Amino acid sequence: MTVPEPLFVRSALNPILTAAAVPYPAGSVFNPGATRIADETLLLLRVEDLRGISQLHVARSVDGESDWRFDPEPLLKADVDRDPEETWGCEDPRLTWIPEREEWAIAYTAYSRRGPLVSLATTDDFRSARRLGPVMPPEDKDAALFPVRFGRRWAMIHRPSPLRGGAHIWLSWSPDMLHWGDHKLLLEAHDGAWWDAGKIGLGPPPLETPEGWLIMYHGVRLTSDGPIYRAGLALLDLDDPGIVLRRGEEWVFAPEAPYEVIGDDGRVVFPSGWILDEATDRLRLYYGAADSVVGLATAPFSDVMARVLSSPTVAG
């Protein structure tokens, strides 16, 4: 039997970032948002300090793989008196460049005393950020904005966690990025033995392609030895992202390397940022590994699109 080549290939330098690179004592660094700014790759990283509280810190690299330089101070640091929804920190950012507004939207998880919730902030330089505040109540996370409006409204993917039933991916709409409604179940976790049964959540922000919006999502399978986090692909309609066109049945990325299998939370790959270089047909995927370090994997973008386009269509 011929074993197929993996879609994503890990960097030989993995893990590309560890807590040792952080300019203050830290326990872990993981789950990065990613973008290009000027001639550099920029990661907005979740850094967990020695108290266990997470801040969002910027690191920059010319090649996007090595020689990372951290900014002197975190971009978003919890201030309980000013922002009580961040009592226990800021986590898991996703970055979306908004051409219409000429700024990046940062969707992140604010960890409040009542549970995690979705907050938004904006920046035009990653030197400072403007908080828009909470936009979804607890418990909710794994959020990212689309880079364009549909009609007059902005769209956001997120993942509420109900007290009953599975945790699924939802889509919500807003006229101003502050007030959100018209909530719709977008992608439902499978049941039973599936790799993405019971709990799923968005990975990197949606990526616009001629065929539709490409999304990667993580799925969590509970086993007798604990959960396993893997990642799969889906495609949304370009004009109406509430329509799922295709969804892969198999995962395309899973914990295999030692730094993904062993850590604060073992057997976890958590993709949260990607950067496409159309000129070289190269998609760079940045992810948290075992909730401890940052990894990089790459794939030919044409192969990624071929994989999702060969996936089963989704009944409307």
C-alpha positions in Angstrom: 0.0 0.0 0.0 1.4 3.4 -1.0 1.4 6.0 1.8 0.4 9.4 0.4 2.7 12.4 0.9 1.6 14.7 3.7 -0.2 17.9 2.5 1.7 20.1 5.0 5.4 19.7 5.7 6.9 20.9 9.0 9.8 23.3 9.1 13.1 21.8 9.9 13.5 24.5 12.5 10.5 23.5 14.5 9.5 24.6 17.0 10.3 28.0 15.5 9.5 29.8 18.8 9.7 28.7 22.5 9.3 30.5 25.8 13.1 30.9 25.9 12.7 33.6 23.1 10.3 35.8 25.1 11.9 38.9 26.6 10.5 38.2 30.1 10.0 35.0 32.2 7.3 32.9 30.5 6.0 29.4 30.7 4.8 29.0 27.1 4.3 30.7 23.8 1.7 29.4 21.3 -1.4 30.0 19.1 -0.2 32.8 16.9 -2.1 35.1 14.6 0.0 35.8 11.5 0.3 38.5 8.8 2.7 40.4 6.5 3.6 44.0 7.3 6.2 45.8 5.2 8.8 43.2 4.3 8.4 41.1 7.5 6.3 38.3 8.8 4.6 39.3 12.0 3.2 36.9 14.6 0.9 38.1 17.4 1.5 35.4 20.0 -0.2 34.1 23.1 2.5 34.3 25.8 1.6 32.7 29.1 3.6 34.2 32.0 4.7 32.5 35.2 1.4 33.3 36.9 -0.5 31.5 34.1 -2.0 34.7 32.7 -1.7 35.2 28.9 -0.8 38.4 27.1 -0.6 39.0 23.3 3.0 39.9 22.2 4.4 40.7 18.7 7.4 39.0 17.1 8.8 39.8 13.7 11.0 37.9 11.2 12.3 38.6 7.8 12.0 35.1 6.5 9.0 34.1 8.7 10.9 31.1 10.1 14.0 32.2 12.0 15.7 35.2 13.8 12.5 36.3 15.5 12.6 39.7 17.3 10.1 40.4 20.1 8.7 43.9 20.6 9.7 45.3 24.1 6.2 45.2 25.5 3.0 43.1 24.8 0.5 44.7 22.4 -2.5 43.6 24.5 -1.9 43.1 28.2 -4.7 42.5 30.6 -5.7 45.5 32.8 -8.4 44.3 35.2 -9.4 47.7 36.3 -9.9 48.9 32.7 -11.0 45.7 31.0 -12.5 43.3 33.6 -13.4 40.9 30.9 -9.6 40.2 30.7 -9.2 39.3 34.3 -7.3 36.1 33.4 -5.7 37.3 30.3 -5.9 37.6 26.5 -5.6 34.5 24.3 -5.6 33.0 20.8 -5.6 36.0 18.4 -6.6 35.9 14.7 -5.5 38.7 12.4 -7.6 40.1 9.5 -6.4 42.9 7.2 -9.5 45.1 6.5 -8.7 47.0 3.2 -11.7 49.3 3.5 -10.6 50.5 6.9 -6.8 50.2 6.3 -6.2 48.4 9.5 -6.1 45.0 11.0 -8.9 43.5 13.1 -7.7 41.4 16.0 -10.3 38.9 17.2 -9.1 37.3 20.5 -10.4 35.4 23.5 -10.8 37.5 26.7 -10.7 35.3 29.7 -13.2 36.7 32.2 -14.4 35.4 35.6 -17.5 34.2 33.9 -15.6 32.3 31.2 -13.9 33.0 27.8 -15.6 35.4 25.4 -14.8 37.1 22.1 -13.3 40.5 22.1 -12.1 42.7 19.2 -9.3 45.3 18.8 -7.9 47.1 15.8 -4.4 48.4 14.9 -2.7 50.0 11.9 0.9 49.3 13.0 1.0 46.7 15.7 2.7 49.2 18.0 -0.5 50.1 19.7 -4.1 48.8 19.5 -7.6 50.1 20.1 -9.9 47.8 22.0 -13.5 47.6 20.8 -14.4 45.4 23.7 -16.4 42.2 24.1 -18.7 41.3 21.2 -19.9 37.9 22.3 -20.8 36.7 25.8 -19.2 33.7 27.5 -18.6 31.0 26.6 -17.3 31.8 23.2 -14.0 31.7 21.4 -12.1 30.8 18.1 -13.3 34.0 16.3 -12.1 35.7 13.2 -13.5 38.4 10.9 -13.9 38.3 7.1 -11.8 41.0 5.4 -14.8 42.5 3.4 -18.4 43.4 4.0 -21.2 41.5 2.4 -23.7 44.0 1.4 -23.5 46.5 4.3 -22.6 44.0 7.0 -19.4 42.5 8.5 -19.3 38.8 9.1 -17.5 36.9 11.9 -17.0 33.2 12.5 -16.9 32.1 16.2 -17.5 29.1 18.4 -19.9 29.2 21.3 -19.8 26.4 23.8 -23.3 25.5 25.0 -24.0 23.7 28.2 -25.8 20.9 26.3 -24.8 19.3 23.0 -21.6 19.7 20.9 -19.5 22.8 20.3 -20.1 24.0 16.7 -18.9 26.8 14.4 -21.3 29.8 14.0 -21.5 32.8 11.8 -22.8 36.2 12.9 -23.3 39.6 11.3 -22.8 43.3 12.3 -23.3 46.7 10.7 -20.5 48.3 12.7 -18.3 45.5 14.3 -19.7 46.4 17.7 -23.3 45.0 17.6 -23.6 41.4 16.4 -26.7 39.3 15.5 -28.4 37.2 12.9 -26.5 34.2 14.3 -26.4 31.1 12.2 -25.0 27.6 12.8 -22.3 27.3 10.0 -20.4 24.1 10.5 -21.6 21.3 12.9 -19.3 18.9 14.7 -19.8 15.3 13.7 -21.0 12.6 16.1 -19.6 9.3 17.1 -16.2 8.1 16.0 -15.3 11.0 13.6 -12.0 12.8 14.2 -14.0 16.1 14.6 -16.8 14.7 16.7 -18.3 16.8 19.5 -16.1 19.9 19.3 -14.8 22.0 16.4 -13.5 25.5 16.1 -12.1 27.9 13.5 -8.3 27.9 12.8 -6.8 30.8 10.8 -9.1 33.6 9.4 -11.0 32.8 6.2 -8.8 33.0 3.1 -10.4 34.4 -0.1 -9.9 32.3 -3.3 -11.7 32.4 -6.6 -13.5 29.2 -5.7 -14.7 30.5 -2.3 -13.6 31.2 1.2 -11.1 28.6 2.4 -11.2 27.8 6.1 -9.2 25.4 8.3 -10.8 24.2 11.5 -9.7 22.1 14.4 -11.6 19.1 15.5 -11.3 17.4 18.9 -11.8 13.7 19.4 -12.1 12.5 23.0 -10.3 9.3 23.7 -9.7 7.2 26.8 -6.3 8.8 26.9 -7.5 12.3 26.5 -8.4 14.6 23.6 -6.6 14.8 20.2 -6.7 18.1 18.3 -6.4 17.7 14.5 -7.2 20.1 11.6 -9.3 19.8 8.4 -10.5 22.0 5.5 -13.8 23.4 4.3 -14.9 25.9 1.6 -17.6 28.6 1.9 -19.5 30.4 -0.8 -17.7 33.6 -1.9 -20.8 35.8 -2.0 -22.6 34.2 1.0 -20.3 32.7 3.6 -23.2 31.2 5.3 -23.2 28.5 2.6 -20.8 25.6 3.1 -19.8 24.3 -0.3 -17.4 21.5 0.6 -16.0 19.9 3.7 -13.2 17.4 3.9 -13.9 14.1 5.6 -10.3 13.5 6.7 -8.0 15.6 8.7 -5.0 17.2 6.9 -2.8 18.0 9.9 -2.4 16.1 13.1 0.0 16.0 16.1 3.0 13.7 15.3 6.2 15.4 16.3 7.4 15.2 19.9 6.8 18.9 20.6 3.2 18.4 19.4 2.6 15.2 21.4 4.2 16.3 24.7 3.6 19.6 26.4 1.2 21.5 28.6 -1.6 19.9 26.6 -0.3 17.0 24.6 -1.5 15.8 21.2 -2.5 19.2 20.1 -1.9 21.1 16.8 -3.8 24.4 16.9 -3.5 26.3 13.6 -4.4 30.0 14.1 -2.5 31.9 11.4 -1.5 31.5 7.7 0.1 33.6 5.0 -0.2 32.9 1.3 2.6 33.8 -1.2 0.8 33.6 -4.5 3.9 34.2 -6.5 5.5 31.0 -5.1 2.3 29.0 -4.6 3.3 28.6 -0.9 1.0 28.6 2.0 2.6 29.0 5.4 0.7 27.6 8.4 1.5 28.8 11.9 0.2 26.8 14.8 0.4 26.2 18.5 1.9 22.8 19.5 0.9 21.1 22.7 -0.1 24.5 24.1 3.6 25.1 24.7 5.5 26.2 21.5 5.0 27.5 18.0 5.3 25.5 14.8 5.4 26.2 11.1 4.3 24.0 8.3 4.0 24.7 4.6 2.1 23.4 1.6 1.7 24.2 -2.1 -1.4 26.3 -2.1 -2.6 24.6 -5.3 -2.5 21.3 -3.6 -4.5 22.6 -0.6 -7.2 23.9 -3.0 -7.2 20.6 -5.0 -7.7 18.8 -1.7 -10.7 20.9 -0.6 -12.2 20.9 -4.1 -12.1 17.1 -4.2 -14.0 17.0 -0.9 -17.7 16.1 -0.7 -20.2 18.8 -1.4 -22.4 19.8 1.5 -26.2 19.6 1.1 -27.9 23.0 1.4 
